Amino acid sequence: MSFFSHNEYIQEGDLVLAWMNRSNIRPLTVTRGETLHTQYGSFPHDTLIGVKYGTQVGSTAGASGGHDAQRGPSSRGHGSAAGFIHVLAPTPELWSLSLRHRTQIVYTPDASYIVHRLRVRPGSRVLEAGTGSGSFTHALSRTVSSSGQLFTYEFHGPRYEEALQEVAADGINLNTVITHRDVCAEGFDNPTIANSQRPDHVISQLRALNKVGVETPVEGLNLQANAVFLDLPSPWLAIPHLSRVLDTSKQAHICCFSPCIEQVARAVETLKKYGWKKIEMVEVSAKRWEGHKEMVKSVGDAVERLRDIKRRRVLGLRKRNERIARERVQDQQNGTSEETFVASTAGDSAAGGESTPAADDEEEGGNDQQQQSTELKHKKGPTEKYRGFNPWGKGQRIREGDERFSWLDVSRVEPEIKSHTSYLTFAILPPVMPEHLFNADGIVISSLPVSTESASEPATVATPTVDNVKVETTST
Ligand SMILES: C[S@@+](CC[C@H](N)C(=O)[O-])C[C@H]1O[C@@H](n2cnc3c(N)ncnc32)[C@H](O)[C@@H]1O
């Protein structure tokens, strides 16, 4: 199981995403004897083994998080009384919603657009800086797949360490190499491979040769990258280092991800200086549309509700004045009171005010006749407050689509729209013209496009794989 492929059924050791809701997705590595405790109950990992990915799994205990061993696997597959989760296979899209944010991250709407514009595909060789929380790293890694290679750089120590562990745990170290480096100062050449990115048997071999260090430079590696993604504060300092590590026989694509327009201006200036063409800045603004039901309210009901409020208010005021009068008489028997009456005619009271204390107070404003006309009155629970003529369940918890009301299907945009994330500056570096197309005076002697792939021998590219010994592979 990995971000590249997964089995149909969960196995021990799998990375599984426990979906509680959109803002609560918990990654877990399925380990016998361990239990996931959530506000929706407890989920022993043992009960997840053998479950099909995508299944809704019921908890084995209540929300208290206790463990009900007796119910065990029998509760699997269906939501129990306590609660449930969905067990999902990891994808970069879900991962970006579930990961622990160490930095700002690239979200899927930007990520998918950038991957497309950078022409990243299986087999691509991509440079990324900085790694940050690893959100985009996962998207790039999946896209380049096992035939491609991703080199990602992070200069912040703890973030590098965390990303390193994640890359190994998530199985994307198949094609991803993280280097601890300030790319603005030192560039991208000779990335390093940390031992945690190596399979165990290679570590043993290196140990036998007494060659184990924490990180080993990948000597002589020609990165031959064809796509670059820079998500760091000063991309203009990293751009000059790129010429040495790009595959100059083909077009190279770059994207600088910058929140401020000043950063864009400086990046554009530097891109021009270093020969990048077709420079373009884009901002992605994604809106999600959702289907909903909206309650249908008739004008007649609205008018009746206003009348009811007015009637109840007048009655409430009358009762209040009666009470004050009673208290006044009592006060006069005991001493004096200066309290004044509140106007009690319909003309004197504002018709729209629903919050007059007496209007909502059944004890004082008890309006038997109007209460009888209330459609929902008989449905109210013992503790529910009487709210007058209330054809729309105002003040109650109404589920969308509640059959006591009429509804209209509508679509609307999600309430929380993320506005600006970053400006995306794209550019292309044209390939270097092969020398054989020029004569000695530098004049172009052929305008025929020559494919470098088919031109002579296939180019050889060193790929960092199992150890610091170069492995020659054929580039695609
Ligand atoms: C906004 S975060 C990247 C987030 C990442 N794209 C993601 O989706 O999770 C920027 C990262 O770049 C790193 N960084 C900044 N300047 C750098 C440099 N010169 N070399 C390497 N990393 C750098 C920072 O430490 C930070 O972790």
The ligand as a MOL file (V3000), in Angstrom:
LIG
                    3D

  0  0  0     0  0            999 V3000
M  V30 BEGIN CTAB
M  V30 COUNTS 27 29 0 0 0
M  V30 BEGIN ATOM
M  V30 1 C 5.4160 27.8240 2.5210 0
M  V30 2 S 6.4980 26.5670 2.9420 0 CHG=1
M  V30 3 C 6.2970 25.3970 1.6550 0
M  V30 4 C 5.0190 24.6300 1.7760 0
M  V30 5 C 4.9300 23.4620 0.8280 0
M  V30 6 N 4.8970 23.9010 -0.5390 0
M  V30 7 C 3.7250 22.6110 1.1380 0
M  V30 8 O 2.8210 22.4790 0.2870 0
M  V30 9 O 3.6410 22.0350 2.2340 0 CHG=-1
M  V30 10 C 8.0600 27.2640 2.5590 0
M  V30 11 C 9.2050 26.4160 3.0720 0
M  V30 12 O 10.3780 26.8340 2.4160 0
M  V30 13 C 11.4490 26.7260 3.3050 0
M  V30 14 N 12.5030 27.5920 2.7830 0
M  V30 15 C 12.5220 28.9360 2.7650 0
M  V30 16 N 13.6540 29.3770 2.1860 0
M  V30 17 C 14.3670 28.2830 1.8450 0
M  V30 18 C 15.6400 28.0760 1.2240 0
M  V30 19 N 16.3820 29.1050 0.8430 0
M  V30 20 N 16.0610 26.8140 1.0090 0
M  V30 21 C 15.3000 25.7550 1.3880 0
M  V30 22 N 14.1020 25.8910 1.9940 0
M  V30 23 C 13.6370 27.1340 2.2180 0
M  V30 24 C 10.8600 27.1710 4.6350 0
M  V30 25 O 11.6070 26.6690 5.7330 0
M  V30 26 C 9.4590 26.5870 4.5540 0
M  V30 27 O 9.4020 25.3390 5.1900 0
M  V30 END ATOM
M  V30 BEGIN BOND
M  V30 1 1 1 2
M  V30 2 1 2 3
M  V30 3 1 2 10
M  V30 4 1 3 4
M  V30 5 1 4 5
M  V30 6 1 5 6
M  V30 7 1 5 7
M  V30 8 2 7 8
M  V30 9 1 7 9
M  V30 10 1 10 11
M  V30 11 1 11 12
M  V30 12 1 11 26
M  V30 13 1 12 13
M  V30 14 1 13 14
M  V30 15 1 13 24
M  V30 16 1 14 15
M  V30 17 1 14 23
M  V30 18 2 15 16
M  V30 19 1 16 17
M  V30 20 1 17 18
M  V30 21 2 17 23
M  V30 22 1 18 19
M  V30 23 2 18 20
M  V30 24 1 20 21
M  V30 25 2 21 22
M  V30 26 1 22 23
M  V30 27 1 24 25
M  V30 28 1 24 26
M  V30 29 1 26 27
M  V30 END BOND
M  V30 END CTAB
M  END
